[in-house]
Amino acid sequence: MPVEALRAGAKLVIINAGETPLDRGAHLRFKEKIGEILPPVVERLKTLMEVTRGINGHFRLVGMSSLEERQWRMQWISSN
């Protein structure tokens, strides 16, 4: 999935203590454990974009186009 996201023009963020085959293609690389990095990253994201809950219960990233939101979700899923 990360490769498809990159092909679609998405930015790839990797959070992994060890090396991965996609490290060279990553736009942002954290070499710490996910438990050390993810909480402050999520807090920072909350300050950068407004997140609202839609009627269907899904979160919507306000201020992003549908394509940008889909790419962001793909990156998010691939890094978890």
N, CA, C and O atoms as a CHARMM CRD file, in Angstrom:
* protein
*
  320
    1    1 MET  N      0.80000  -1.19100   0.00000 PROA 1      0.00000
    2    1 MET  CA     0.00000   0.00000   0.00000 PROA 1      0.00000
    3    1 MET  C      0.85800   1.27800   0.00000 PROA 1      0.00000
    4    1 MET  O      0.50200   2.23400  -0.68800 PROA 1      0.00000
    5    2 PRO  N      1.96800   1.32800   0.74200 PROA 2      0.00000
    6    2 PRO  CA     2.78300   2.53800   0.70300 PROA 2      0.00000
    7    2 PRO  C      3.31900   2.83800  -0.69500 PROA 2      0.00000
    8    2 PRO  O      3.42200   4.00300  -1.07900 PROA 2      0.00000
    9    3 VAL  N      3.65600   1.81200  -1.44700 PROA 3      0.00000
   10    3 VAL  CA     4.17500   2.01700  -2.79800 PROA 3      0.00000
   11    3 VAL  C      3.09200   2.65000  -3.67800 PROA 3      0.00000
   12    3 VAL  O      3.37300   3.56600  -4.45100 PROA 3      0.00000
   13    4 GLU  N      1.86400   2.16400  -3.55900 PROA 4      0.00000
   14    4 GLU  CA     0.75800   2.74000  -4.33200 PROA 4      0.00000
   15    4 GLU  C      0.51100   4.19000  -3.92900 PROA 4      0.00000
   16    4 GLU  O      0.23500   5.03300  -4.78300 PROA 4      0.00000
   17    5 ALA  N      0.60600   4.47900  -2.65700 PROA 5      0.00000
   18    5 ALA  CA     0.42800   5.85400  -2.18200 PROA 5      0.00000
   19    5 ALA  C      1.50500   6.76100  -2.77200 PROA 5      0.00000
   20    5 ALA  O      1.20700   7.87100  -3.21200 PROA 5      0.00000
   21    6 LEU  N      2.74300   6.29900  -2.78500 PROA 6      0.00000
   22    6 LEU  CA     3.83200   7.08300  -3.37100 PROA 6      0.00000
   23    6 LEU  C      3.59800   7.32200  -4.86100 PROA 6      0.00000
   24    6 LEU  O      3.81900   8.42600  -5.36100 PROA 6      0.00000
   25    7 ARG  N      3.15600   6.30100  -5.55500 PROA 7      0.00000
   26    7 ARG  CA     2.87100   6.44500  -6.98700 PROA 7      0.00000
   27    7 ARG  C      1.76700   7.47000  -7.24100 PROA 7      0.00000
   28    7 ARG  O      1.75400   8.13900  -8.27400 PROA 7      0.00000
   29    8 ALA  N      0.84100   7.58500  -6.28600 PROA 8      0.00000
   30    8 ALA  CA    -0.26900   8.53300  -6.42200 PROA 8      0.00000
   31    8 ALA  C      0.14100   9.93900  -5.99300 PROA 8      0.00000
   32    8 ALA  O     -0.66400  10.86900  -6.04900 PROA 8      0.00000
   33    9 GLY  N      1.40500  10.09200  -5.56200 PROA 9      0.00000
   34    9 GLY  CA     1.89400  11.41400  -5.19100 PROA 9      0.00000
   35    9 GLY  C      1.83000  11.72300  -3.70600 PROA 9      0.00000
   36    9 GLY  O      2.07300  12.85900  -3.29700 PROA 9      0.00000
   37   10 ALA  N      1.50700  10.72700  -2.89600 PROA 10     0.00000
   38   10 ALA  CA     1.42100  10.94100  -1.45200 PROA 10     0.00000
   39   10 ALA  C      2.81000  11.07500  -0.84500 PROA 10     0.00000
   40   10 ALA  O      3.80400  10.64600  -1.43200 PROA 10     0.00000
   41   11 LYS  N      2.86200  11.66700   0.31500 PROA 11     0.00000
   42   11 LYS  CA     4.09800  11.75200   1.08800 PROA 11     0.00000
   43   11 LYS  C      4.12700  10.55500   2.03500 PROA 11     0.00000
   44   11 LYS  O      3.11500  10.21700   2.64800 PROA 11     0.00000
   45   12 LEU  N      5.27300   9.92500   2.14900 PROA 12     0.00000
   46   12 LEU  CA     5.40800   8.74300   2.98500 PROA 12     0.00000
   47   12 LEU  C      6.17100   9.07800   4.25600 PROA 12     0.00000
   48   12 LEU  O      7.27500   9.62100   4.20700 PROA 12     0.00000
   49   13 VAL  N      5.57400   8.75000   5.38800 PROA 13     0.00000
   50   13 VAL  CA     6.21400   8.91600   6.68800 PROA 13     0.00000
   51   13 VAL  C      6.39100   7.51500   7.27200 PROA 13     0.00000
   52   13 VAL  O      5.43200   6.75200   7.37900 PROA 13     0.00000
   53   14 ILE  N      7.62700   7.18900   7.64800 PROA 14     0.00000
   54   14 ILE  CA     7.91500   5.88000   8.23500 PROA 14     0.00000
   55   14 ILE  C      8.33100   6.08000   9.67800 PROA 14     0.00000
   56   14 ILE  O      9.22100   6.87500   9.98400 PROA 14     0.00000
   57   15 ILE  N      7.66500   5.33600  10.56800 PROA 15     0.00000
   58   15 ILE  CA     8.02100   5.31400  11.98900 PROA 15     0.00000
   59   15 ILE  C      8.36100   3.86600  12.30900 PROA 15     0.00000
   60   15 ILE  O      7.47000   3.02400  12.41800 PROA 15     0.00000
   61   16 ASN  N      9.65200   3.57500  12.46000 PROA 16     0.00000
   62   16 ASN  CA    10.08700   2.21000  12.69900 PROA 16     0.00000
   63   16 ASN  C     11.50700   2.23100  13.25800 PROA 16     0.00000
   64   16 ASN  O     12.38000   2.90600  12.71300 PROA 16     0.00000
   65   17 ALA  N     11.73600   1.50400  14.32700 PROA 17     0.00000
   66   17 ALA  CA    13.06400   1.48600  14.94400 PROA 17     0.00000
   67   17 ALA  C     14.10800   0.85300  14.02200 PROA 17     0.00000
   68   17 ALA  O     15.27800   1.23400  14.05700 PROA 17     0.00000
   69   18 GLY  N     13.69200  -0.10500  13.20100 PROA 18     0.00000
   70   18 GLY  CA    14.61900  -0.75300  12.28000 PROA 18     0.00000
   71   18 GLY  C     14.47400  -0.21900  10.87100 PROA 18     0.00000
   72   18 GLY  O     13.58400   0.57800  10.57300 PROA 18     0.00000
   73   19 GLU  N     15.36800  -0.67500  10.01300 PROA 19     0.00000
   74   19 GLU  CA    15.33300  -0.25600   8.61700 PROA 19     0.00000
   75   19 GLU  C     14.17100  -0.94100   7.89700 PROA 19     0.00000
   76   19 GLU  O     13.75200  -2.03800   8.26500 PROA 19     0.00000
   77   20 THR  N     13.65900  -0.26500   6.85800 PROA 20     0.00000
   78   20 THR  CA    12.61400  -0.84300   6.01500 PROA 20     0.00000
   79   20 THR  C     13.03600  -0.69200   4.55500 PROA 20     0.00000
   80   20 THR  O     13.88000   0.14800   4.24400 PROA 20     0.00000
   81   21 PRO  N     12.46200  -1.49200   3.65600 PROA 21     0.00000
   82   21 PRO  CA    12.80100  -1.37800   2.23700 PROA 21     0.00000
   83   21 PRO  C     12.40700  -0.02800   1.62500 PROA 21     0.00000
   84   21 PRO  O     12.92900   0.34200   0.57300 PROA 21     0.00000
   85   22 LEU  N     11.50000   0.70600   2.26200 PROA 22     0.00000
   86   22 LEU  CA    11.02300   1.96900   1.70200 PROA 22     0.00000
   87   22 LEU  C     11.68500   3.19700   2.31900 PROA 22     0.00000
   88   22 LEU  O     11.27400   4.32200   2.03100 PROA 22     0.00000
   89   23 ASP  N     12.69200   3.00900   3.15400 PROA 23     0.00000
   90   23 ASP  CA    13.34700   4.14300   3.81500 PROA 23     0.00000
   91   23 ASP  C     13.81900   5.21200   2.83600 PROA 23     0.00000
   92   23 ASP  O     13.65600   6.40500   3.09500 PROA 23     0.00000
   93   24 ARG  N     14.39200   4.80100   1.73100 PROA 24     0.00000
   94   24 ARG  CA    14.92500   5.77400   0.76000 PROA 24     0.00000
   95   24 ARG  C     13.83200   6.62000   0.12500 PROA 24     0.00000
   96   24 ARG  O     14.08600   7.76000  -0.26500 PROA 24     0.00000
   97   25 GLY  N     12.61400   6.08000   0.01400 PROA 25     0.00000
   98   25 GLY  CA    11.51500   6.81500  -0.59800 PROA 25     0.00000
   99   25 GLY  C     10.71300   7.64500   0.38200 PROA 25     0.00000
  100   25 GLY  O      9.81300   8.38300  -0.01900 PROA 25     0.00000
  101   26 ALA  N     11.03100   7.53200   1.67600 PROA 26     0.00000
  102   26 ALA  CA    10.26400   8.24400   2.69600 PROA 26     0.00000
  103   26 ALA  C     10.56100   9.73800   2.66400 PROA 26     0.00000
  104   26 ALA  O     11.70600  10.15400   2.49400 PROA 26     0.00000
  105   27 HSD  N      9.52000  10.52900   2.82900 PROA 27     0.00000
  106   27 HSD  CA     9.67200  11.97600   2.91300 PROA 27     0.00000
  107   27 HSD  C     10.05100  12.39700   4.32700 PROA 27     0.00000
  108   27 HSD  O     10.66500  13.44300   4.53700 PROA 27     0.00000
  109   28 LEU  N      9.67700  11.56700   5.28500 PROA 28     0.00000
  110   28 LEU  CA    10.00000  11.81800   6.68300 PROA 28     0.00000
  111   28 LEU  C     10.23200  10.46900   7.33100 PROA 28     0.00000
  112   28 LEU  O      9.41800   9.55900   7.17700 PROA 28     0.00000
  113   29 ARG  N     11.35500  10.32500   8.06900 PROA 29     0.00000
  114   29 ARG  CA    11.73100   9.03100   8.64200 PROA 29     0.00000
  115   29 ARG  C     12.06600   9.19100  10.11300 PROA 29     0.00000
  116   29 ARG  O     12.95600   9.96100  10.47500 PROA 29     0.00000
  117   30 PHE  N     11.34600   8.45800  10.96700 PROA 30     0.00000
  118   30 PHE  CA    11.63100   8.41100  12.40100 PROA 30     0.00000
  119   30 PHE  C     12.20100   7.03500  12.70700 PROA 30     0.00000
  120   30 PHE  O     11.59400   6.02200  12.35900 PROA 30     0.00000
  121   31 LYS  N     13.36100   6.98800  13.35400 PROA 31     0.00000
  122   31 LYS  CA    13.98700   5.70300  13.65900 PROA 31     0.00000
  123   31 LYS  C     13.75300   5.27500  15.10900 PROA 31     0.00000
  124   31 LYS  O     14.39900   4.35300  15.60800 PROA 31     0.00000
  125   32 GLU  N     12.82500   5.95200  15.77100 PROA 32     0.00000
  126   32 GLU  CA    12.47600   5.59400  17.13500 PROA 32     0.00000
  127   32 GLU  C     11.32800   4.58200  17.13600 PROA 32     0.00000
  128   32 GLU  O     10.72900   4.29900  16.09800 PROA 32     0.00000
  129   33 LYS  N     11.03900   4.05200  18.30700 PROA 33     0.00000
  130   33 LYS  CA     9.88900   3.16400  18.44700 PROA 33     0.00000
  131   33 LYS  C      8.61600   3.97700  18.27300 PROA 33     0.00000
  132   33 LYS  O      8.55900   5.14900  18.64400 PROA 33     0.00000
  133   34 ILE  N      7.59400   3.34200  17.70300 PROA 34     0.00000
  134   34 ILE  CA     6.35300   4.04800  17.40300 PROA 34     0.00000
  135   34 ILE  C      5.70900   4.63000  18.66400 PROA 34     0.00000
  136   34 ILE  O      5.10700   5.70200  18.60700 PROA 34     0.00000
  137   35 GLY  N      5.82700   3.94800  19.78500 PROA 35     0.00000
  138   35 GLY  CA     5.25300   4.43100  21.03700 PROA 35     0.00000
  139   35 GLY  C      5.90300   5.71100  21.54500 PROA 35     0.00000
  140   35 GLY  O      5.28800   6.46300  22.30100 PROA 35     0.00000
  141   36 GLU  N      7.14400   5.96000  21.13500 PROA 36     0.00000
  142   36 GLU  CA     7.84300   7.18100  21.53400 PROA 36     0.00000
  143   36 GLU  C      7.49200   8.35600  20.62800 PROA 36     0.00000
  144   36 GLU  O      7.45800   9.50100  21.08000 PROA 36     0.00000
  145   37 ILE  N      7.23400   8.08000  19.36400 PROA 37     0.00000
  146   37 ILE  CA     7.04700   9.12000  18.36000 PROA 37     0.00000
  147   37 ILE  C      5.58700   9.45300  18.09000 PROA 37     0.00000
  148   37 ILE  O      5.24200  10.62400  17.93600 PROA 37     0.00000
  149   38 LEU  N      4.72100   8.44000  18.03200 PROA 38     0.00000
  150   38 LEU  CA     3.35000   8.66900  17.59400 PROA 38     0.00000
  151   38 LEU  C      2.55200   9.62800  18.48400 PROA 38     0.00000
  152   38 LEU  O      1.86900  10.49500  17.93900 PROA 38     0.00000
  153   39 PRO  N      2.59600   9.52700  19.81600 PROA 39     0.00000
  154   39 PRO  CA     1.80500  10.47600  20.62300 PROA 39     0.00000
  155   39 PRO  C      2.12800  11.94800  20.35300 PROA 39     0.00000
  156   39 PRO  O      1.19600  12.73000  20.16700 PROA 39     0.00000
  157   40 PRO  N      3.40600  12.36900  20.32200 PROA 40     0.00000
  158   40 PRO  CA     3.64800  13.77700  20.01400 PROA 40     0.00000
  159   40 PRO  C      3.29500  14.15100  18.57200 PROA 40     0.00000
  160   40 PRO  O      2.90100  15.28700  18.31000 PROA 40     0.00000
  161   41 VAL  N      3.43200  13.21100  17.63900 PROA 41     0.00000
  162   41 VAL  CA     3.06000  13.48300  16.24900 PROA 41     0.00000
  163   41 VAL  C      1.56000  13.72500  16.14900 PROA 41     0.00000
  164   41 VAL  O      1.12200  14.65800  15.47600 PROA 41     0.00000
  165   42 VAL  N      0.78100  12.89300  16.81200 PROA 42     0.00000
  166   42 VAL  CA    -0.68100  13.05800  16.79100 PROA 42     0.00000
  167   42 VAL  C     -1.07300  14.39900  17.41300 PROA 42     0.00000
  168   42 VAL  O     -1.94500  15.09000  16.88900 PROA 42     0.00000
  169   43 GLU  N     -0.44500  14.76500  18.51000 PROA 43     0.00000
  170   43 GLU  CA    -0.74700  16.05200  19.14000 PROA 43     0.00000
  171   43 GLU  C     -0.42500  17.20400  18.20200 PROA 43     0.00000
  172   43 GLU  O     -1.17600  18.17500  18.12600 PROA 43     0.00000
  173   44 ARG  N      0.68300  17.10000  17.49400 PROA 44     0.00000
  174   44 ARG  CA     1.05300  18.15700  16.54500 PROA 44     0.00000
  175   44 ARG  C      0.06200  18.23300  15.38900 PROA 44     0.00000
  176   44 ARG  O     -0.31500  19.32300  14.95800 PROA 44     0.00000
  177   45 LEU  N     -0.35800  17.07200  14.88900 PROA 45     0.00000
  178   45 LEU  CA    -1.34500  17.05100  13.81600 PROA 45     0.00000
  179   45 LEU  C     -2.64700  17.71400  14.25000 PROA 45     0.00000
  180   45 LEU  O     -3.28500  18.41700  13.46700 PROA 45     0.00000
  181   46 LYS  N     -3.03000  17.48900  15.48500 PROA 46     0.00000
  182   46 LYS  CA    -4.25900  18.10000  15.99400 PROA 46     0.00000
  183   46 LYS  C     -4.17800  19.62000  15.95500 PROA 46     0.00000
  184   46 LYS  O     -5.18800  20.29400  15.75300 PROA 46     0.00000
  185   47 THR  N     -2.99100  20.15500  16.14700 PROA 47     0.00000
  186   47 THR  CA    -2.84700  21.60800  16.11200 PROA 47     0.00000
  187   47 THR  C     -2.77200  22.14200  14.68300 PROA 47     0.00000
  188   47 THR  O     -3.05300  23.31700  14.44700 PROA 47     0.00000
  189   48 LEU  N     -2.39500  21.28600  13.72600 PROA 48     0.00000
  190   48 LEU  CA    -2.24200  21.71800  12.34800 PROA 48     0.00000
  191   48 LEU  C     -3.51400  21.60900  11.51800 PROA 48     0.00000
  192   48 LEU  O     -3.68200  22.34500  10.54600 PROA 48     0.00000
  193   49 MET  N     -4.39600  20.71400  11.88300 PROA 49     0.00000
  194   49 MET  CA    -5.61900  20.54500  11.09800 PROA 49     0.00000
  195   49 MET  C     -6.79600  20.24200  12.00400 PROA 49     0.00000
  196   49 MET  O     -6.66400  19.58600  13.03700 PROA 49     0.00000
  197   50 GLU  N     -7.92500  20.72800  11.59600 PROA 50     0.00000
  198   50 GLU  CA    -9.15400  20.51400  12.34100 PROA 50     0.00000
  199   50 GLU  C     -9.71900  19.15800  11.95400 PROA 50     0.00000
  200   50 GLU  O     -9.85600  18.84900  10.77100 PROA 50     0.00000
  201   51 VAL  N    -10.04300  18.36000  12.94500 PROA 51     0.00000
  202   51 VAL  CA   -10.62500  17.04400  12.67900 PROA 51     0.00000
  203   51 VAL  C    -12.04300  17.04900  13.22500 PROA 51     0.00000
  204   51 VAL  O    -12.26500  17.35800  14.39500 PROA 51     0.00000
  205   52 THR  N    -12.98800  16.71100  12.38600 PROA 52     0.00000
  206   52 THR  CA   -14.37800  16.65500  12.82500 PROA 52     0.00000
  207   52 THR  C    -14.94700  15.27400  12.55300 PROA 52     0.00000
  208   52 THR  O    -14.46700  14.56100  11.67200 PROA 52     0.00000
  209   53 ARG  N    -15.95700  14.90100  13.30000 PROA 53     0.00000
  210   53 ARG  CA   -16.60000  13.61100  13.12200 PROA 53     0.00000
  211   53 ARG  C    -17.85600  13.81500  12.27900 PROA 53     0.00000
  212   53 ARG  O    -18.72200  14.61900  12.62300 PROA 53     0.00000
  213   54 GLY  N    -17.94500  13.08100  11.17600 PROA 54     0.00000
  214   54 GLY  CA   -19.09100  13.19100  10.28500 PROA 54     0.00000
  215   54 GLY  C    -20.28600  12.42100  10.80800 PROA 54     0.00000
  216   54 GLY  O    -20.19100  11.72400  11.81800 PROA 54     0.00000
  217   55 ILE  N    -21.39600  12.54500  10.12800 PROA 55     0.00000
  218   55 ILE  CA   -22.63800  11.87100  10.51700 PROA 55     0.00000
  219   55 ILE  C    -22.45000  10.36300  10.53700 PROA 55     0.00000
  220   55 ILE  O    -23.00200   9.68300  11.40200 PROA 55     0.00000
  221   56 ASN  N    -21.68300   9.83500   9.60000 PROA 56     0.00000
  222   56 ASN  CA   -21.48000   8.39000   9.51600 PROA 56     0.00000
  223   56 ASN  C    -20.47000   7.87000  10.53200 PROA 56     0.00000
  224   56 ASN  O    -20.18500   6.67200  10.55400 PROA 56     0.00000
  225   57 GLY  N    -19.92300   8.74300  11.37500 PROA 57     0.00000
  226   57 GLY  CA   -18.99100   8.31800  12.41200 PROA 57     0.00000
  227   57 GLY  C    -17.53900   8.34400  11.99400 PROA 57     0.00000
  228   57 GLY  O    -16.65400   8.14800  12.82700 PROA 57     0.00000
  229   58 HSD  N    -17.27200   8.58300  10.70700 PROA 58     0.00000
  230   58 HSD  CA   -15.89200   8.64500  10.23200 PROA 58     0.00000
  231   58 HSD  C    -15.32700  10.04000  10.47600 PROA 58     0.00000
  232   58 HSD  O    -16.05000  11.03600  10.44600 PROA 58     0.00000
  233   59 PHE  N    -14.03100  10.08800  10.71700 PROA 59     0.00000
  234   59 PHE  CA   -13.37400  11.37400  10.87800 PROA 59     0.00000
  235   59 PHE  C    -13.12100  11.99000   9.51200 PROA 59     0.00000
  236   59 PHE  O    -12.79300  11.28900   8.55500 PROA 59     0.00000
  237   60 ARG  N    -13.27100  13.27100   9.43000 PROA 60     0.00000
  238   60 ARG  CA   -13.01600  14.01200   8.19300 PROA 60     0.00000
  239   60 ARG  C    -11.94800  15.05100   8.48100 PROA 60     0.00000
  240   60 ARG  O    -12.02000  15.76300   9.48300 PROA 60     0.00000
  241   61 LEU  N    -10.96700  15.13800   7.61100 PROA 61     0.00000
  242   61 LEU  CA    -9.90300  16.11300   7.75000 PROA 61     0.00000
  243   61 LEU  C    -10.31600  17.36800   7.00500 PROA 61     0.00000
  244   61 LEU  O    -10.30900  17.40000   5.77500 PROA 61     0.00000
  245   62 VAL  N    -10.66800  18.38500   7.74000 PROA 62     0.00000
  246   62 VAL  CA   -11.15900  19.62100   7.15700 PROA 62     0.00000
  247   62 VAL  C    -10.00500  20.39000   6.52900 PROA 62     0.00000
  248   62 VAL  O     -8.90300  20.41700   7.07700 PROA 62     0.00000
  249   63 GLY  N    -10.25000  21.00800   5.39200 PROA 63     0.00000
  250   63 GLY  CA    -9.22600  21.80000   4.72200 PROA 63     0.00000
  251   63 GLY  C     -8.41300  21.01000   3.72000 PROA 63     0.00000
  252   63 GLY  O     -7.48700  21.55100   3.11500 PROA 63     0.00000
  253   64 MET  N     -8.73800  19.73900   3.52900 PROA 64     0.00000
  254   64 MET  CA    -8.03700  18.91800   2.54800 PROA 64     0.00000
  255   64 MET  C     -9.01800  18.52900   1.44800 PROA 64     0.00000
  256   64 MET  O    -10.21200  18.37100   1.70200 PROA 64     0.00000
  257   65 SER  N     -8.51800  18.37600   0.24200 PROA 65     0.00000
  258   65 SER  CA    -9.35600  17.84900  -0.82900 PROA 65     0.00000
  259   65 SER  C     -9.59900  16.36600  -0.56000 PROA 65     0.00000
  260   65 SER  O     -8.91800  15.76500   0.27100 PROA 65     0.00000
  261   66 SER  N    -10.56000  15.78100  -1.25600 PROA 66     0.00000
  262   66 SER  CA   -10.84900  14.35400  -1.08500 PROA 66     0.00000
  263   66 SER  C     -9.62500  13.50400  -1.39900 PROA 66     0.00000
  264   66 SER  O     -9.34400  12.53200  -0.69800 PROA 66     0.00000
  265   67 LEU  N     -8.89000  13.87400  -2.46400 PROA 67     0.00000
  266   67 LEU  CA    -7.68700  13.12500  -2.83200 PROA 67     0.00000
  267   67 LEU  C     -6.61700  13.24600  -1.75300 PROA 67     0.00000
  268   67 LEU  O     -5.99600  12.24700  -1.38800 PROA 67     0.00000
  269   68 GLU  N     -6.39100  14.45900  -1.23500 PROA 68     0.00000
  270   68 GLU  CA    -5.40100  14.65200  -0.17100 PROA 68     0.00000
  271   68 GLU  C     -5.79200  13.85800   1.07500 PROA 68     0.00000
  272   68 GLU  O     -4.94200  13.24700   1.72300 PROA 68     0.00000
  273   69 GLU  N     -7.07200  13.87100   1.40100 PROA 69     0.00000
  274   69 GLU  CA    -7.52800  13.12900   2.57900 PROA 69     0.00000
  275   69 GLU  C     -7.32000  11.63600   2.37600 PROA 69     0.00000
  276   69 GLU  O     -6.86000  10.94800   3.28700 PROA 69     0.00000
  277   70 ARG  N     -7.65300  11.12500   1.19200 PROA 70     0.00000
  278   70 ARG  CA    -7.47800   9.70400   0.90500 PROA 70     0.00000
  279   70 ARG  C     -6.00000   9.32400   1.00300 PROA 70     0.00000
  280   70 ARG  O     -5.66200   8.28100   1.56200 PROA 70     0.00000
  281   71 GLN  N     -5.12100  10.16800   0.45900 PROA 71     0.00000
  282   71 GLN  CA    -3.68000   9.89900   0.52400 PROA 71     0.00000
  283   71 GLN  C     -3.19400   9.92200   1.97300 PROA 71     0.00000
  284   71 GLN  O     -2.39400   9.08000   2.38000 PROA 71     0.00000
  285   72 TRP  N     -3.68600  10.89500   2.75100 PROA 72     0.00000
  286   72 TRP  CA    -3.29100  10.97900   4.15200 PROA 72     0.00000
  287   72 TRP  C     -3.72600   9.72300   4.90400 PROA 72     0.00000
  288   72 TRP  O     -2.96600   9.17000   5.69900 PROA 72     0.00000
  289   73 ARG  N     -4.95800   9.28100   4.64400 PROA 73     0.00000
  290   73 ARG  CA    -5.45600   8.06300   5.30200 PROA 73     0.00000
  291   73 ARG  C     -4.62200   6.85000   4.89400 PROA 73     0.00000
  292   73 ARG  O     -4.32600   5.99700   5.73100 PROA 73     0.00000
  293   74 MET  N     -4.23400   6.76300   3.60400 PROA 74     0.00000
  294   74 MET  CA    -3.41600   5.63900   3.15400 PROA 74     0.00000
  295   74 MET  C     -2.07600   5.64200   3.86900 PROA 74     0.00000
  296   74 MET  O     -1.58800   4.59000   4.28100 PROA 74     0.00000
  297   75 GLN  N     -1.48100   6.81400   4.01800 PROA 75     0.00000
  298   75 GLN  CA    -0.20900   6.91500   4.73000 PROA 75     0.00000
  299   75 GLN  C     -0.38800   6.51600   6.18900 PROA 75     0.00000
  300   75 GLN  O      0.43300   5.79500   6.75700 PROA 75     0.00000
  301   76 TRP  N     -1.46900   6.99500   6.78000 PROA 76     0.00000
  302   76 TRP  CA    -1.73400   6.70300   8.18200 PROA 76     0.00000
  303   76 TRP  C     -1.87900   5.19400   8.40100 PROA 76     0.00000
  304   76 TRP  O     -1.30200   4.63300   9.33200 PROA 76     0.00000
  305   77 ILE  N     -2.65200   4.55100   7.53400 PROA 77     0.00000
  306   77 ILE  CA    -2.87200   3.11300   7.64800 PROA 77     0.00000
  307   77 ILE  C     -1.56200   2.36200   7.43400 PROA 77     0.00000
  308   77 ILE  O     -1.27100   1.41200   8.16000 PROA 77     0.00000
  309   78 SER  N     -0.77400   2.77400   6.45300 PROA 78     0.00000
  310   78 SER  CA     0.45500   2.05600   6.14300 PROA 78     0.00000
  311   78 SER  C      1.50200   2.19600   7.23700 PROA 78     0.00000
  312   78 SER  O      2.38300   1.34600   7.36000 PROA 78     0.00000
  313   79 SER  N      1.41800   3.24600   8.02300 PROA 79     0.00000
  314   79 SER  CA     2.41500   3.41700   9.08400 PROA 79     0.00000
  315   79 SER  C      1.97400   2.78400  10.40100 PROA 79     0.00000
  316   79 SER  O      2.73500   2.79100  11.36800 PROA 79     0.00000
  317   80 ASN  N      0.76900   2.24200  10.45700 PROA 80     0.00000
  318   80 ASN  CA     0.27600   1.59800  11.69700 PROA 80     0.00000
  319   80 ASN  C      0.22600   0.11500  11.54600 PROA 80     0.00000
  320   80 ASN  O     -0.16000  -0.58700  12.48000 PROA 80     0.00000
